[in-house]
Amino acid sequence: MSDAADGFVDPEVPPSGTGCAECEAAHGWWVHLRRCAACGHIGCCDDSLEKHASAHWRASGHPIIRSFEPGEDWFWNYATGQYYEGPELAPPQSRPTGETAPGPRGRVPVDWMAQLRRRG
């Protein structure tokens, strides 16, 4: 971990859940999931309608996220707009592999692509 990330990465904190915390509370849906490397908050990506992961960064000041998608292990630093080389985080490393993307299963509208284009 670099000095620039001090305080922004806690490898021992677990994720807040298996889906976007705000979308789950509102019975919404997301495209992909991102995990805050500081506090474990799971939010939806900027391709999602609500962009909760970047909203969490703006509200909390926690700039570093990690993908919460199966098979992806990259980190991103919102503050610098660059990828970040981060440590292994506490498990689980991704949403359940049986869950859909977009997700969650059963809440994604049939016109989800059209909704994303309209919202652009």
N, C-alpha and C positions, 0 to 999 in steps of 0.2 A: 504494500500500500504506500502511495506517495504522500509526502507532506501536505500536498494540496487537498488530499482527501481526508485529512485528519478530522475526525468528528462526523464525517459523512458516510462512513462505511462501518457497520457493526456486523462482523461475520457470524456472531452468535445469536442474533435476534431471528426468530422464525417468521415466516410470512404471516400476514394477517388473516389469511383464509385461502380458498382455492379459486376465488373469482374477484372481480372488481368490487371493492367494499361499497362504494356509492351506487353502482349499478344494481348490486344485490339488494340494497336497502330500498331502491326505487322499483324493483322488479324489471330492470332494464336489461340491455344486452351490450356486448362488446365485440370488437374485431379480434384484438390480441391483448395479452396481459403483460404488465410491467410491475416489477417489484422494487420498492424503495430499498436501497442498500443500507440506509441508516436505521430505519424503524420497521421495515418489513411490510409497509402498506402496499396492498395490491390494488393497482389502478389500471384502467383501460388506456390503450395506446392513443396516439394522436390521429390514427386512422379511424378511431371509434367516434361516435357522435359526440360524446361528452368530454373526451380527453382528460379523464380524471387523474392519470399519472402526472401529466405536466401541471395540472391544477394543484396537485399535492405539492409538487416542487415549489411553485410560486407561493403557496400558503405556508409551507413548513420551512423552506430554505434548504431542503435536502435535495441536492442536484443530481446525485448519482443513482441510476436505476439499473436493473438487470432484467433481461427478458425473462418472463415467467412462462415461456412456451416450451413444450417438450423438444429436446434436441438442440436448444439454443442456449449458449452460455455467455453471450456478449453483454458488456456493460456500456452505458452511455452517460455522459456528463452533460446535463442540460445547460449548465453555466458556461461551459467552454464550447459546446456544440461538437464534441469529439468523443470517439470511443475511449474507454477507460479500461485499463488492465486491473481487474479486481480479484479479490481472493475467493476461495470457495465459501459459499454462504450456508447457513444452517438449512437442513432439509425441511420440506421438500424443495426441489430445484425448479419445479414447474407445476402447472395445473395438472389435474389428472389426465393421463394420456387418452382415456376413453371419452373425455369431454370434447365437444366440437369447437371449431374456430371458423366463423364466429360462434359465440356461445352466450349463455349456456343453452344447451339443448332444450328445446321446447319454448324458448322465449325469443328466438331470432325470427323477426318477421320475414315472410316470403319475399317482400320487396326490399330487403336490407340493402342491396347494392344501389337501388334507386334512391333510397333515403340518404345514403352517404354522398351520392352525386349532388343531390339537392342541397345538402348541408355544406358541401365543399368548403 
